[in-house]
Amino acid sequence: AELAPFLKSYRFARKNLAAGGVLSGFFGGLSGHQGALRTAFLVNAGLSKEQFIATGIVVACMVDLTRLPVYFTRFAWQDIADEWRILALASICAFAGAFLGARFLKKTTLGFVRWLAACMILLISVLLGTGVI
């Protein structure tokens, strides 16, 4: 709806947030892309830009915390040791992204955050549909 104004009438109501959480969790478990669905439901929850982003981060962290025990029991520690460089680089990039995002958040509007989220959802859907990711 952010990219096509004629779709604004098709927004999810606040009363459907629980259903959005269930759908997000189901499809996240199925394919690992629950963030897009979570964003589609949260974007209309009446949150400020800080609340919108923080809620998405907290939910993502909670989901990841439930995954970590499974990952730690399934990974071969030698494989992790062999890939330490890419793990370190990914960690540095994550922290850099969080740092830059916090700085840019102060200079942007909720409308831009919503537009950017819509663009990213569209991009991810195209990449998933074409098999790139």
N, C-alpha and C positions, 0 to 999 in steps of 0.2 A: 504494500500500500504506500510505502514511502517513495517508491520509484514510479508508481502508477496511481495517480490521484483518484481515478475512478474506482479503485479497490478499497478506498478508505471505509466504505460501509461494511466490509468483510472482516473487521477487526474482532479479535477474541475478547469476550467480556471478562471482567475481573472474577466473576463467579466461576469461570472455567479454568482458573489457575491450577487447581488440583488436577483436573483432567489433563492439562498441559504438562504437569509434572510427571504424571503416569505415562503419557505418550512419549515424552522426552526420554524418560528412563527406559521404556521398552525399546524404542528405536535406537537409543544409545547402546543398549546391550546387544542389539541386533547388528548394528553397523558402526557404532562408535562415533556418531555425529549428533549427539544429543544437544550440543550447544546451539545449533541452528533453531531447533524447535523451542528450546528454552527461551531463546531471544524473541522468537515470534510471539510467545505468550507474555513475556515480561515487558515488552516494549509498550504495551497498553495498560500497564498496571498503575499508571499515575505516579511513577517514581521520578525523582530528580535524576540528573545525569550521573551524579555520584552514587546515588542509591541503586540505579539501574546497573551500573558497572560493578559495584561492590557486591550486589546480590548474585550476579552471574559468576563472579570470582569465588565467592563463598560456596556456592553450590558446586562449582567445578572442583574446588579443593575437597569438599566432602565426598564427592564421587571418587576422586583420585585416592583419597585416604582409604576408601573401602577396597580399592583395587590393589594397593601396595602389598598387603599380605599375600595375595595370590601371586603377584609378580615375584616376590622374594622366594616363594617356595618352588617356582617353576623355572627360574633362570639358572643357567649354569654360570657360576661365579667367574669361571675362566673367560667366558665370552664377555662379561662385563669388564673384566680387567683388560681384555684385548681392545675394547672400544672406549677406553677412558678418555681419549682425546675428543671424540665426538660428543660424549656425555658432558664433558667439561664445557665444550663450546656451546652446546644446547643450553646448559645452565646459565652461562654468561649471557647468551642472547635473551633468555627469558627475563633475567634481572634487568638487562638494558632496556628491553621492551616495556617492562613495568615502570622503570624510572622515567623513560621518555613519555609514556602514556600519562603518567601522573602530571608531568609538566604541561603537556598539551591539553589535558582535561580542563585546566584552569582557563584556557584561552578559547575554548570551543563552546558551542551551544548544544542543548539537548536535541534540537532538530538535526544538527550535523551528526551527532552520535547515532541517532535513529537512521539517518540516511546511510551512514557508513555501515551500520549493522545490516541493513537491507542489501547493500551492495555485496558485502561479504557472504551473506546467505546465498545470494544469486550466484556468486563466483564458485562457492563450494558445491552448490547443486550442479552447476555445469561441469565442474571438474569430476564430481562423482559420476554424473551421467555419461561422460565421455571415457571414463575408466582411467583418468590420469591419477586419481587418488582413490 
